[in-house]
Amino acid sequence: MNVGFVSLGCSKNLIDTEMCIGLFRKENFNIVSNSEEADIIVVNTCGFIEPAKQEAINTILEMAELKKSGRCKYLIAMGCLVQRYKKDLEKALPEVDLFLSIDDYQNIWLKICELIGRKPDVSSQNTLEYEDRIISTGDKTAYLKIAEGCSNNCTYCAIPYIRGKYISRPFEEIIKEAKRLKKEGIEEVIVIAQDTTKYGMDLYQKARLPELLKEIANLGFQWVRFLYAYPESITDELIEVVKNTDNICHYFDIPIQHYSNQVLKRMNRKSNSEQINLLIQKIRKEIPDCILRTSLIVGFPGETEEDFFELYEFVNQAKFEKLGVFQYSKEDGTPASRLKEQIHPKTKQKRLNRIMELEQKISGIKLEEKIGNVYKVLIDGISEDNQYYIGRSYMDIPNEDGVIYMPKEKDGLVGKFVKCRIEDVSGYDFIGKIL
């Protein structure tokens, strides 16, 4: 039977999809990239914020149309949205044959076999395993999950209710997987968790991210990255490791969410504006070529014009190379959803637009400063018109940041690292020339 997958949401969710692909392949199913060719379609959903929920519902309904046409026999939905709303979804979406919550992953193969009328082999494993992952992010790039869940308990966030408390993976298990990725030809490994800086606190009673990154870097990858680094836990040791390890990218993704102390306190964030400001200054001083990315929330309950102005002025002063802004989303069950002074949607949109207009100007200046510089670039693919290679330098993470377009003057460079000179800027992207 043919099985097709649609993976939504974050890269952590993608790893679950890759493990599920590996499980099906291990059981001798044929994996197809075109859902129209699939006998079984699996949709791995995201349930983080309202737009993600709507995307998940729309995708399920779109796949249900393939089932109605008769080509697809079984439609399965799994992941975060199912974890949060399984009973409601079972009532609302009868087109779906099987809903698999995250709690169901321990018995996932048994449930799938029950659905398709197949008796599981006595030797079959029943759960998702990291060692079975089928990497779906190209021949050279892979994510490496080091922890599950989150214990930060930000008042706006549903992750603890979906994924549970923060649980670090054993150090040796992570290194074993990293070695396997290197053996498979991966050259860019992206270490991920909801908060990588808390790695080891639960398991070893101390933060071990700097040690872990050094150990992974020592395996010989071209690039090692890590996402996401919460500001209160970025230590001098971590900055030093990034600064002094050649193959760890000079790139910090620091989700600060806001700058006003009043808002940060209501969010239950662990850092304040002074600490955030000092941290940015320290990283800029220690690693002058470091790329700083952050994410912000506007329209949090009780956010005044003065609070927003503080945030706006900080963005103007900090000059992040990369920045994402989200409107506050009222999530069921979270403390923030019960706060009074909810902000009007039009006000949220207006504030988001103002931040993004400012960031576009900052980004444009930052990008133009790079014209003439030469960087090591990983070529990920080719443009649709076959005229350009598409690649990234250390400054860009996949599917989040910009890319570099380079005239395709010879074949065979996809998956290769090349030297590239930046010659122009187009929006958030570069135009470059392979040297």
C-alpha positions as CSV (number, residue, x, y, z in Angstrom):
1,M,0.0,0.0,0.0
2,N,1.1,3.6,-0.7
3,V,1.3,6.0,2.2
4,G,1.5,9.8,1.9
5,F,2.2,12.3,4.6
6,V,1.4,16.0,5.2
7,S,3.4,17.5,8.0
8,L,2.3,20.9,9.4
9,G,3.7,23.1,12.1
10,C,7.2,23.3,13.5
11,S,10.3,21.3,12.9
12,K,9.8,19.4,16.2
13,N,6.5,18.1,14.7
14,L,8.3,17.2,11.5
15,I,10.6,14.9,13.4
16,D,7.5,13.0,14.6
17,T,6.4,12.8,11.0
18,E,9.8,11.4,9.9
19,M,9.6,8.8,12.6
20,C,6.2,7.8,11.5
21,I,7.4,7.6,7.9
22,G,10.2,5.3,9.1
23,L,7.8,3.1,10.9
24,F,5.6,2.6,7.8
25,R,8.7,1.9,5.6
26,K,10.0,-0.6,8.2
27,E,6.7,-2.4,7.8
28,N,7.3,-2.5,4.0
29,F,4.8,0.2,3.0
30,N,5.6,2.3,0.0
31,I,6.0,6.0,0.8
32,V,4.8,8.5,-1.9
33,S,5.2,12.3,-2.1
34,N,2.0,12.9,-4.0
35,S,-1.1,12.5,-1.9
36,E,-3.1,11.7,-4.9
37,E,-1.2,8.4,-5.2
38,A,-1.7,7.4,-1.6
39,D,-3.9,4.6,-0.3
40,I,-3.3,6.0,3.2
41,I,-2.9,9.7,4.0
42,V,-1.5,10.8,7.3
43,V,-1.8,14.5,8.3
44,N,0.4,15.5,11.2
45,T,-1.3,18.6,12.7
46,C,-0.3,21.7,14.6
47,G,-2.4,23.2,17.3
48,F,-0.2,26.0,18.6
49,I,-2.2,29.1,17.6
50,E,-5.5,29.8,15.9
51,P,-4.1,30.2,12.3
52,A,-2.2,26.9,12.7
53,K,-5.4,25.1,13.9
54,Q,-7.3,26.5,10.9
55,E,-4.6,25.3,8.5
56,A,-4.8,21.9,10.0
57,I,-8.6,21.6,9.6
58,N,-8.4,22.9,6.0
59,T,-5.7,20.4,5.2
60,I,-7.7,17.5,6.6
61,L,-10.8,18.6,4.6
62,E,-8.6,18.9,1.5
63,M,-7.3,15.3,2.0
64,A,-10.8,14.1,2.7
65,E,-11.8,15.2,-0.8
66,L,-9.2,12.7,-2.2
67,K,-10.8,10.0,0.0
68,K,-14.2,10.9,-1.5
69,S,-12.8,10.4,-5.0
70,G,-12.1,6.8,-4.1
71,R,-8.3,6.8,-4.5
72,C,-7.5,7.1,-0.8
73,K,-8.9,4.4,1.4
74,Y,-7.8,5.7,4.9
75,L,-7.3,9.1,6.3
76,I,-5.4,9.5,9.6
77,A,-4.9,12.7,11.6
78,M,-2.2,12.9,14.3
79,G,-0.3,15.4,16.3
80,C,-0.8,18.5,18.5
81,L,-4.3,19.5,17.3
82,V,-5.5,16.0,17.9
83,Q,-3.9,15.9,21.4
84,R,-5.8,19.1,22.3
85,Y,-9.2,18.4,20.7
86,K,-9.5,14.7,19.9
87,K,-13.1,14.2,21.1
88,D,-14.3,17.3,19.4
89,L,-12.5,16.4,16.1
90,E,-14.0,12.9,16.1
91,K,-17.4,14.5,16.2
92,A,-16.7,17.3,13.7
93,L,-14.7,15.3,11.1
94,P,-16.2,11.9,10.5
95,E,-14.2,11.8,7.2
96,V,-11.1,10.9,9.3
97,D,-10.8,7.2,10.0
98,L,-8.3,7.4,12.9
99,F,-7.2,10.2,15.2
100,L,-3.9,9.7,16.9
101,S,-3.0,11.9,19.8
102,I,0.5,12.3,21.1
103,D,-0.5,10.0,24.0
104,D,-1.3,7.3,21.4
105,Y,2.2,7.3,19.9
106,Q,3.2,4.5,22.4
107,N,0.7,2.2,20.7
108,I,0.6,3.8,17.2
109,W,1.3,0.7,15.1
110,L,-1.3,-1.4,16.9
111,K,-3.9,1.3,16.3
112,I,-3.0,1.6,12.6
113,C,-3.1,-2.2,12.1
114,E,-6.6,-2.3,13.7
115,L,-7.7,0.4,11.2
116,I,-6.5,-1.3,8.1
117,G,-7.3,-4.8,9.1
118,R,-3.8,-6.1,9.3
119,K,-2.4,-8.3,12.0
120,P,0.8,-6.8,13.4
121,D,3.8,-9.1,13.2
122,V,5.1,-10.3,16.6
123,S,8.4,-8.6,15.8
124,S,6.9,-5.3,15.0
125,Q,7.6,-2.3,17.2
126,N,4.6,-0.5,18.4
127,T,5.9,3.0,19.0
128,L,7.8,5.8,17.2
129,E,11.6,5.6,17.4
130,Y,14.2,8.2,16.5
131,E,16.4,5.5,15.0
132,D,13.8,4.8,12.3
133,R,13.6,8.4,11.1
134,I,13.5,9.0,7.4
135,I,15.0,12.5,6.9
136,S,12.8,14.6,4.7
137,T,14.8,17.8,4.7
138,G,17.2,17.0,1.9
139,D,20.4,15.1,1.7
140,K,22.5,17.4,3.8
141,T,20.3,19.0,6.5
142,A,18.5,17.4,9.4
143,Y,16.9,18.5,12.7
144,L,18.0,16.9,16.0
145,K,15.5,17.0,18.8
146,I,17.1,17.1,22.2
147,A,14.0,17.5,24.5
148,E,10.2,17.2,24.5
149,G,7.7,19.6,26.0
150,C,8.2,22.8,28.0
151,S,8.1,23.8,31.7
152,N,8.4,27.6,31.3
153,N,4.7,28.0,31.7
154,C,4.3,31.3,29.7
155,T,0.7,32.4,30.3
156,Y,-0.1,32.6,26.6
157,C,1.3,29.2,25.5
158,A,-0.5,25.9,25.2
159,I,2.7,23.8,24.6
160,P,2.8,22.4,28.2
161,Y,-0.8,21.3,27.8
162,I,-0.1,19.6,24.5
163,R,3.4,18.2,24.9
164,G,3.8,18.1,28.7
165,K,6.6,19.1,30.9
166,Y,10.2,19.6,29.6
167,I,11.9,16.2,29.3
168,S,15.5,16.1,28.1
169,R,16.7,13.2,26.0
170,P,19.7,11.3,27.4
171,F,23.0,12.9,26.3
172,E,24.4,9.7,25.0
173,E,21.3,8.9,23.0
174,I,21.5,12.3,21.3
175,I,25.1,11.9,20.4
176,K,24.4,8.4,19.0
177,E,21.7,9.9,16.7
178,A,24.1,12.7,15.7
179,K,26.7,10.1,14.7
180,R,24.1,8.2,12.7
181,L,23.1,11.5,10.8
182,K,26.8,12.2,10.1
183,K,27.2,8.6,8.8
184,E,24.2,9.2,6.5
185,G,25.9,12.2,4.9
186,I,24.2,15.0,6.8
187,E,26.4,18.1,7.0
188,E,24.0,20.7,8.6
189,V,22.5,19.6,11.9
190,I,19.9,21.8,13.6
191,V,19.5,21.1,17.3
192,I,16.0,21.9,18.4
193,A,13.7,21.9,21.4
194,Q,11.0,24.3,22.7
195,D,13.9,25.8,24.8
196,T,17.3,24.3,24.0
197,T,19.0,26.3,26.8
198,K,17.1,24.3,29.5
199,Y,18.6,21.1,28.1
200,G,19.7,18.8,31.0
201,M,18.2,20.7,33.9
202,D,15.6,18.0,34.5
203,L,17.8,15.0,33.8
204,Y,21.2,16.1,35.1
205,Q,20.3,19.1,37.4
206,K,22.4,21.4,35.3
207,A,22.3,22.9,31.8
208,R,24.4,20.9,29.4
209,L,23.7,22.7,26.1
210,P,27.2,24.1,25.7
211,E,28.7,20.7,26.3
212,L,26.3,19.0,24.0
213,L,26.9,21.5,21.1
214,K,30.7,21.0,21.4
215,E,30.3,17.2,21.4
216,I,28.1,17.4,18.3
217,A,30.4,19.9,16.6
218,N,33.4,17.5,17.2
219,L,31.7,14.9,14.9
220,G,32.7,17.1,11.9
221,F,29.5,18.6,10.6
222,Q,30.0,21.6,8.4
223,W,27.3,23.5,10.3
224,V,25.7,23.1,13.7
225,R,22.8,25.3,14.7
226,F,20.4,25.4,17.7
227,L,16.9,26.6,18.2
228,Y,15.5,28.2,20.4
229,A,17.5,30.0,23.1
230,Y,15.5,31.7,25.8
231,P,17.2,34.9,27.0
232,E,17.3,34.2,30.7
233,S,19.3,31.0,30.1
234,I,21.9,32.2,27.6
235,T,25.1,31.9,29.7
236,D,28.6,33.3,29.1
237,E,29.7,29.7,28.5
238,L,27.2,29.2,25.7
239,I,28.3,32.5,24.1
240,E,31.9,31.4,24.3
241,V,31.1,28.0,22.8
242,V,29.4,29.6,19.8
243,K,32.2,32.2,19.5
244,N,35.1,29.7,19.6
245,T,33.7,26.6,17.8
246,D,34.4,27.0,14.0
247,N,31.4,24.9,12.8
248,I,28.8,26.2,15.2
249,C,27.0,28.9,13.3
250,H,27.1,32.5,14.6
251,Y,23.3,32.6,14.9
252,F,21.1,33.0,18.0
253,D,17.3,32.6,17.8
254,I,16.1,34.3,21.0
255,P,12.3,34.5,21.4
256,I,12.0,37.6,23.7
257,Q,8.2,38.0,22.9
258,H,8.1,41.6,24.4
259,Y,10.2,44.3,25.9
260,S,7.9,46.0,28.3
261,N,8.4,44.7,31.9
262,Q,4.7,45.1,32.6
263,V,3.8,42.8,29.6
264,L,6.7,40.4,30.3
265,K,5.5,39.9,33.9
266,R,1.9,39.2,32.7
267,M,3.3,36.7,30.2
268,N,5.2,35.0,33.1
269,R,8.5,35.5,31.2
270,K,11.6,35.0,33.3
271,S,13.7,37.9,31.9
272,N,13.2,41.7,32.0
273,S,14.0,44.5,29.6
274,E,17.3,45.4,31.2
275,Q,18.5,41.7,31.0
276,I,17.4,41.4,27.4
277,N,19.1,44.6,26.4
278,L,22.4,43.6,28.2
279,L,22.3,40.2,26.6
280,I,21.9,41.6,23.0
281,Q,24.8,44.0,23.7
282,K,27.0,41.2,25.0
283,I,26.4,38.9,22.0
284,R,27.0,41.8,19.6
285,K,30.3,42.6,21.4
286,E,31.6,39.0,21.7
287,I,30.4,37.8,18.2
288,P,30.3,40.8,15.9
289,D,29.1,38.8,12.9
290,C,26.4,37.0,14.8
291,I,22.9,36.9,13.3
292,L,20.2,37.6,15.9
293,R,16.6,36.5,15.3
294,T,13.7,37.0,17.6
295,S,9.9,36.5,17.8
296,L,7.5,39.0,19.3
297,I,3.8,39.0,20.3
298,V,1.8,42.1,19.9
299,G,-1.7,42.7,21.4
300,F,-1.2,40.7,24.6
301,P,-4.0,41.4,27.1
302,G,-3.4,44.7,28.8
303,E,-0.7,45.9,26.3
304,T,-1.0,49.7,26.4
305,E,0.2,52.1,23.8
306,E,3.1,52.9,26.1
307,D,4.0,49.2,26.3
308,F,3.9,48.9,22.5
309,F,6.0,52.0,22.1
310,E,8.7,50.5,24.4
311,L,8.7,47.4,22.2
312,Y,8.9,49.5,19.0
313,E,11.8,51.6,20.3
314,F,13.7,48.5,21.4
315,V,13.3,46.9,18.0
316,N,14.6,50.1,16.4
317,Q,17.6,50.2,18.8
318,A,18.4,46.4,18.8
319,K,18.2,46.1,15.0
320,F,17.6,42.3,14.8
321,E,18.7,40.8,11.5
322,K,15.7,38.5,11.6
323,L,12.4,39.1,13.3
324,G,8.9,37.5,13.3
325,V,5.8,39.1,14.8
326,F,2.6,37.4,15.9
327,Q,-0.7,38.7,17.0
328,Y,-1.6,37.4,20.5
329,S,-3.8,34.3,20.1
330,K,-6.3,33.5,22.9
331,E,-5.6,29.8,23.5
332,D,-8.1,27.6,25.4
333,G,-7.0,26.7,28.9
334,T,-4.1,29.2,29.2
335,P,-4.0,31.7,32.0
336,A,-3.8,34.6,29.5
337,S,-7.1,33.6,28.0
338,R,-8.8,34.5,31.3
339,L,-7.1,37.9,31.5
340,K,-9.3,41.0,31.1
341,E,-8.4,43.8,28.8
342,Q,-8.2,41.7,25.6
343,I,-7.0,43.8,22.7
344,H,-9.2,44.5,19.7
345,P,-8.1,42.6,16.6
346,K,-7.7,45.8,14.5
347,T,-5.3,47.2,17.2
348,K,-3.3,44.0,17.1
349,Q,-3.0,44.1,13.3
350,K,-2.1,47.8,13.4
351,R,0.7,47.1,15.9
352,L,2.0,44.1,13.9
353,N,2.1,46.2,10.7
354,R,4.1,49.0,12.4
355,I,6.7,46.5,13.8
356,M,7.1,44.8,10.4
357,E,7.4,48.1,8.5
358,L,10.2,49.0,10.9
359,E,11.9,45.6,10.6
360,Q,11.7,45.8,6.8
361,K,13.8,49.0,6.9
362,I,16.3,47.5,9.4
363,S,16.6,44.3,7.4
364,G,17.1,46.1,4.2
365,I,20.0,48.1,5.6
366,K,21.5,45.0,7.3
367,L,21.3,43.0,4.0
368,E,22.9,45.8,1.9
369,E,25.8,45.9,4.3
370,K,26.6,42.3,3.2
371,I,27.0,43.2,-0.5
372,G,30.5,42.3,-1.7
373,N,31.1,39.8,1.1
374,V,32.0,36.2,0.4
375,Y,30.3,33.3,2.3
376,K,30.2,29.6,2.4
377,V,26.8,28.6,1.0
378,L,24.9,25.3,1.0
379,I,23.0,24.9,-2.2
380,D,19.5,23.4,-1.4
381,G,17.9,23.4,-4.8
382,I,17.2,25.0,-8.1
383,S,14.6,27.7,-9.1
384,E,11.5,26.6,-11.0
385,D,12.8,28.2,-14.2
386,N,16.1,26.2,-13.8
387,Q,18.1,29.5,-14.1
388,Y,19.3,29.8,-10.5
389,Y,20.7,27.7,-7.7
390,I,19.0,28.4,-4.3
391,G,21.2,28.3,-1.2
392,R,21.8,29.6,2.3
393,S,24.8,30.8,4.3
394,Y,25.3,30.6,8.1
395,M,22.9,33.6,8.3
396,D,19.8,31.6,7.3
397,I,17.9,28.7,8.7
398,P,15.7,26.6,6.3
399,N,12.1,27.7,5.6
400,E,12.4,30.6,8.1
401,D,14.9,33.1,6.7
402,G,15.9,34.4,3.2
403,V,17.9,32.6,0.6
404,I,20.6,33.3,-1.9
405,Y,19.9,33.1,-5.7
406,M,23.0,32.3,-7.8
407,P,23.0,32.0,-11.6
408,K,23.2,28.3,-12.5
409,E,26.3,28.3,-14.7
410,K,27.1,24.6,-14.3
411,D,25.2,21.4,-13.2
412,G,25.6,19.1,-10.2
413,L,26.0,21.5,-7.3
414,V,22.8,20.8,-5.3
415,G,23.8,19.5,-1.9
416,K,27.3,21.0,-2.2
417,F,29.0,23.8,-0.3
418,V,30.3,26.6,-2.4
419,K,31.9,30.0,-2.0
420,C,29.5,32.8,-3.0
421,R,30.0,36.6,-3.3
422,I,26.9,38.7,-2.5
423,E,26.1,41.0,-5.4
424,D,22.6,42.4,-4.7
425,V,19.6,42.3,-2.5
426,S,16.0,41.4,-3.5
427,G,13.5,41.8,-0.6
428,Y,14.7,39.5,2.2
429,D,16.9,37.5,-0.2
430,F,20.4,37.9,-1.8
431,I,21.6,37.7,-5.3
432,G,25.0,36.1,-5.4
433,K,27.7,34.6,-7.7
434,I,29.4,31.3,-7.2
435,L,33.2,31.8,-7.2
